Amino acid sequence: MKDVNSDYGQKILKEILNTYSNIDESLIKVSSDRETLYADPSLKMFPLSSKEAAYTSYLYAKYQGLSDIEKMAASILTDIYNVDISGIKPKKDKPLQKKANIHPLKDPFFKYRKYKTKVASVLSHTDVPEYVKILPDKLKYNLELRKVASDKYGSKPQEGDKYLKIASKVNEFKDKCLTSEQMAKICDYIEIVDKKAGLVKEYDKRVPNPFFMILDCIEPTTPPIKIAGFHVDIHKMTAIPIDIYESILGEGFTKKIVGKDGEIDPDKLVENLNMLTPAQEGDLLKGLKKLNYL
């Protein structure tokens, strides 16, 4: 799910303009930091503070099949700004965007989209299985690292002891399958401790956000791929933001790995990662490690 501000390179916008007729392009614009009203206020996505913002959000929601946001934006446009949107219809030779199988507002990891890894899209757009196995030793190790981070960077390091309490119980997960909802509950609990310890501000800087940490602790369900001799789980690679790939490998690479929904396609990602030169693999590995994605 993307709005105009997260549509890097305006790729979705171009698809919108190619899909619908009777669009008033003069009303399309990127929102500013001064926006005060959003369809999703917790993530500050889909701004509605002005006629232009509401119009743009309406188009993005309509194209991506986000019916709740589409209705909200449509109501504001028609009731407040008197904008006629009835003529915005699919062009006869252009099919509508296929809706995601999982509505983003029902995604148990939806709130983690506000962090820059945007890993919640993994559940909606890749083949992450419904059931996963947690690797207890790896989870324990990651929790101990979080304790160290809270001592060093947190505002209330004494709260970090709670990570060790969680770590002492991780063996309960051994050989057990967890659902995505159960994983989400673990993430939520870790986030509560992060907030108390003052680590949320360090997400994706010095510590990974909870979901990305859990993703690193699940038993791989597909064979890992090798990048410059380093084995990586494909689900973790899919969770990395597309703009990170673009900053390391260029726009040419990212165009090859994106599906019709504007998100990373796991099959295309694997195919194109396997086609990288040794030099490109080295650059990718170095860049991802530098940014704490590996």
C-alpha positions as CSV (number, residue, x, y, z in Angstrom):
1,M,0.0,0.0,0.0
2,K,1.4,3.4,-1.0
3,D,0.2,7.0,-1.2
4,V,1.7,9.8,-3.2
5,N,4.5,10.5,-0.7
6,S,5.7,6.9,-0.6
7,D,5.4,6.4,-4.4
8,Y,9.1,6.7,-5.2
9,G,9.6,7.8,-8.8
10,Q,5.8,8.2,-9.1
11,K,5.5,4.7,-10.6
12,I,2.0,4.1,-9.3
13,L,0.9,7.6,-10.4
14,K,1.9,6.8,-13.9
15,E,-0.1,3.6,-13.8
16,I,-3.1,5.5,-12.4
17,L,-2.9,8.0,-15.3
18,N,-2.7,5.2,-17.8
19,T,-5.6,3.3,-16.2
20,Y,-8.3,6.0,-15.6
21,S,-9.9,8.6,-17.8
22,N,-11.2,12.1,-16.9
23,I,-8.5,12.7,-14.3
24,D,-7.8,16.4,-13.5
25,E,-4.0,16.4,-13.3
26,S,-4.0,20.0,-12.0
27,L,-5.4,18.5,-8.7
28,I,-2.6,16.0,-8.3
29,K,0.2,17.0,-6.0
30,V,2.6,15.7,-3.3
31,S,1.5,16.7,0.2
32,S,3.5,18.8,2.5
33,D,4.7,18.2,6.1
34,R,2.0,20.7,7.2
35,E,-0.9,18.2,6.5
36,T,-3.2,17.9,9.5
37,L,-5.7,15.3,8.3
38,Y,-5.0,11.8,7.1
39,A,-7.1,8.8,6.2
40,D,-4.6,6.9,8.2
41,P,-3.5,9.3,11.0
42,S,-1.3,6.8,12.8
43,L,1.0,6.3,9.7
44,K,0.3,9.8,8.3
45,M,-0.7,8.3,5.0
46,F,-3.3,9.5,2.4
47,P,-3.6,13.2,3.3
48,L,-7.0,14.8,3.1
49,S,-6.3,18.4,4.3
50,S,-6.8,20.1,1.0
51,K,-8.8,19.5,-2.2
52,E,-5.6,18.5,-4.0
53,A,-4.5,16.2,-1.2
54,A,-7.9,14.5,-1.0
55,Y,-8.1,14.1,-4.8
56,T,-4.7,12.6,-5.0
57,S,-5.4,10.2,-2.1
58,Y,-8.6,9.2,-3.7
59,L,-6.9,8.2,-6.9
60,Y,-4.2,6.2,-5.1
61,A,-6.8,4.4,-2.9
62,K,-9.1,3.7,-5.8
63,Y,-6.3,2.2,-7.9
64,Q,-5.0,-0.1,-5.1
65,G,-8.5,-1.3,-4.1
66,L,-8.4,0.4,-0.6
67,S,-12.2,0.8,-0.4
68,D,-12.4,2.4,3.1
69,I,-9.8,5.1,2.2
70,E,-11.4,5.6,-1.2
71,K,-14.8,6.2,0.3
72,M,-13.4,8.6,2.9
73,A,-11.6,10.7,0.3
74,A,-14.6,10.6,-2.0
75,S,-16.9,11.9,0.7
76,I,-14.6,14.8,1.5
77,L,-14.2,15.7,-2.2
78,T,-17.9,15.7,-2.9
79,D,-19.3,17.0,0.3
80,I,-16.7,19.6,1.2
81,Y,-14.9,20.6,-2.0
82,N,-17.8,20.0,-4.5
83,V,-15.4,18.0,-6.8
84,D,-17.1,15.8,-9.3
85,I,-15.3,12.4,-9.4
86,S,-18.1,10.4,-11.1
87,G,-16.3,10.6,-14.5
88,I,-13.2,8.9,-13.3
89,K,-13.5,5.5,-14.8
90,P,-11.2,2.8,-16.2
91,K,-10.1,3.2,-19.8
92,K,-11.6,0.6,-22.0
93,D,-8.3,-0.9,-22.9
94,K,-6.8,-0.8,-19.4
95,P,-7.7,-3.4,-16.7
96,L,-8.2,-2.4,-13.1
97,Q,-5.4,-3.0,-10.5
98,K,-6.0,-6.4,-8.9
99,K,-6.8,-6.0,-5.2
100,A,-4.5,-7.5,-2.6
101,N,-5.7,-10.8,-1.1
102,I,-5.3,-9.4,2.4
103,H,-6.8,-6.0,3.1
104,P,-3.9,-3.9,4.5
105,L,-6.1,-2.6,7.4
106,K,-6.6,-6.3,8.5
107,D,-2.9,-7.1,8.2
108,P,-1.7,-7.9,11.8
109,F,1.6,-6.2,11.0
110,F,0.0,-3.1,9.4
111,K,1.2,-0.6,12.0
112,Y,4.8,-1.5,11.4
113,R,4.6,0.2,8.0
114,K,5.3,3.4,9.7
115,Y,8.9,2.3,10.1
116,K,11.1,2.7,7.0
117,T,11.5,-1.0,6.3
118,K,7.8,-1.2,5.5
119,V,8.0,-4.9,6.2
120,A,4.3,-5.4,6.7
121,S,3.9,-5.5,3.0
122,V,5.6,-8.9,3.2
123,L,2.3,-10.6,4.3
124,S,0.2,-9.0,1.6
125,H,2.5,-9.4,-1.3
126,T,4.8,-12.4,-0.9
127,D,4.4,-16.0,-0.1
128,V,5.4,-15.9,3.6
129,P,3.7,-19.0,5.0
130,E,0.7,-18.8,7.3
131,Y,2.6,-20.8,9.9
132,V,6.2,-20.4,10.9
133,K,8.7,-21.9,13.3
134,I,10.7,-19.5,15.6
135,L,14.4,-20.3,16.1
136,P,14.7,-20.0,19.9
137,D,18.5,-19.6,20.0
138,K,18.4,-16.8,17.4
139,L,15.5,-15.0,19.1
140,K,17.3,-15.2,22.4
141,Y,20.5,-13.8,20.9
142,N,18.5,-10.9,19.3
143,L,16.8,-10.1,22.5
144,E,20.1,-10.0,24.3
145,L,21.4,-7.6,21.7
146,R,18.3,-5.4,22.3
147,K,19.2,-5.3,26.0
148,V,22.7,-4.1,25.1
149,A,21.2,-1.5,22.8
150,S,18.8,-0.3,25.6
151,D,21.8,0.1,28.0
152,K,23.7,2.1,25.4
153,Y,21.0,4.1,23.5
154,G,17.8,3.9,25.5
155,S,16.4,6.6,27.7
156,K,15.4,4.1,30.4
157,P,18.0,1.4,30.3
158,Q,16.5,-0.3,33.4
159,E,13.6,-1.4,31.3
160,G,16.0,-3.4,29.2
161,D,15.9,-6.2,31.8
162,K,12.5,-7.2,30.4
163,Y,14.2,-8.3,27.2
164,L,16.1,-10.9,29.2
165,K,12.9,-12.0,30.8
166,I,11.5,-12.6,27.4
167,A,14.7,-14.4,26.3
168,S,14.4,-16.7,29.3
169,K,11.1,-18.0,27.9
170,V,12.0,-18.4,24.2
171,N,12.4,-22.2,24.5
172,E,8.6,-22.4,24.8
173,F,8.6,-21.7,21.0
174,K,10.8,-24.7,20.2
175,D,9.3,-27.0,17.6
176,K,6.0,-25.0,17.7
177,C,4.3,-23.4,14.7
178,L,3.1,-19.9,15.1
179,T,0.4,-18.1,13.1
180,S,0.9,-14.6,11.8
181,E,-1.4,-13.3,14.6
182,Q,0.8,-15.0,17.2
183,M,3.9,-13.5,15.6
184,A,2.2,-10.1,15.7
185,K,1.5,-10.4,19.4
186,I,5.2,-11.1,20.1
187,C,6.1,-8.0,18.0
188,D,3.6,-5.9,19.9
189,Y,5.0,-7.0,23.2
190,I,8.5,-6.3,22.1
191,E,7.4,-2.8,20.9
192,I,5.9,-2.1,24.3
193,V,9.2,-2.8,26.0
194,D,11.0,-0.8,23.2
195,K,8.8,2.2,24.0
196,K,9.5,2.0,27.8
197,A,13.2,1.6,27.2
198,G,13.3,4.4,24.7
199,L,14.4,2.4,21.7
200,V,11.6,3.2,19.2
201,K,13.6,6.2,18.0
202,E,16.4,3.8,17.0
203,Y,14.3,1.6,14.8
204,D,16.1,0.7,11.6
205,K,19.1,2.8,12.8
206,R,20.7,0.9,15.6
207,V,18.1,-1.7,16.2
208,P,15.6,-3.4,13.8
209,N,11.9,-2.8,14.3
210,P,10.1,-5.8,16.0
211,F,8.8,-7.5,12.9
212,F,12.1,-7.3,11.1
213,M,13.8,-8.8,14.1
214,I,11.2,-11.7,14.3
215,L,11.5,-12.2,10.5
216,D,15.2,-12.8,11.1
217,C,14.4,-15.5,13.7
218,I,12.1,-17.7,11.8
219,E,13.0,-21.1,10.3
220,P,13.5,-20.6,6.6
221,T,10.7,-22.2,4.5
222,T,12.5,-21.7,1.2
223,P,16.2,-22.4,0.3
224,P,18.3,-19.3,1.1
225,I,19.9,-17.4,-1.8
226,K,23.6,-16.7,-1.8
227,I,24.9,-13.1,-2.2
228,A,28.7,-12.8,-2.4
229,G,29.0,-16.1,-0.5
230,F,26.5,-14.9,2.2
231,H,23.3,-17.0,2.6
232,V,20.2,-14.9,3.0
233,D,16.5,-15.8,3.5
234,I,14.4,-14.6,0.5
235,H,11.6,-13.3,2.8
236,K,14.0,-11.1,4.5
237,M,15.3,-9.8,1.2
238,T,11.7,-9.1,0.1
239,A,11.1,-7.1,3.3
240,I,13.8,-4.6,2.4
241,P,12.4,-1.3,1.0
242,I,12.7,-1.0,-2.8
243,D,14.4,2.4,-2.5
244,I,17.3,0.7,-0.6
245,Y,17.8,-1.5,-3.6
246,E,17.6,1.5,-5.9
247,S,20.2,3.4,-3.9
248,I,22.6,0.5,-4.2
249,L,22.0,-1.1,-7.6
250,G,20.1,1.7,-9.4
251,E,16.7,2.2,-10.9
252,G,17.3,-0.3,-13.7
253,F,17.4,-3.2,-11.1
254,T,14.4,-2.1,-9.2
255,K,12.2,-1.9,-12.4
256,K,12.9,-5.6,-12.9
257,I,11.9,-6.8,-9.4
258,V,8.6,-4.9,-9.0
259,G,5.2,-6.5,-9.7
260,K,2.1,-4.9,-11.1
261,D,1.1,-3.8,-7.6
262,G,4.2,-1.7,-7.2
263,E,5.7,-4.0,-4.5
264,I,8.7,-6.3,-4.8
265,D,7.8,-9.6,-6.5
266,P,9.7,-12.4,-4.7
267,D,10.1,-14.5,-7.9
268,K,11.4,-11.6,-9.9
269,L,13.7,-10.6,-7.0
270,V,15.3,-14.1,-6.9
271,E,15.7,-14.2,-10.6
272,N,17.5,-10.9,-10.8
273,L,19.6,-11.4,-7.7
274,N,20.9,-14.6,-9.4
275,M,21.9,-12.5,-12.4
276,L,24.0,-10.0,-10.5
277,T,27.7,-9.8,-11.3
278,P,30.2,-10.6,-8.5
279,A,30.9,-6.9,-8.2
280,Q,27.2,-6.0,-7.9
281,E,26.8,-8.8,-5.3
282,G,29.6,-7.3,-3.3
283,D,28.1,-3.8,-3.5
284,L,24.7,-5.1,-2.4
285,L,26.1,-7.1,0.5
286,K,28.2,-4.2,1.7
287,G,25.4,-1.7,1.3
288,L,22.8,-3.8,3.2
289,K,25.2,-4.6,6.0
290,K,26.1,-0.9,6.3
291,L,22.4,0.0,6.6
292,N,21.8,-2.9,9.2
293,Y,19.6,-4.9,6.9
294,L,21.9,-8.0,7.2
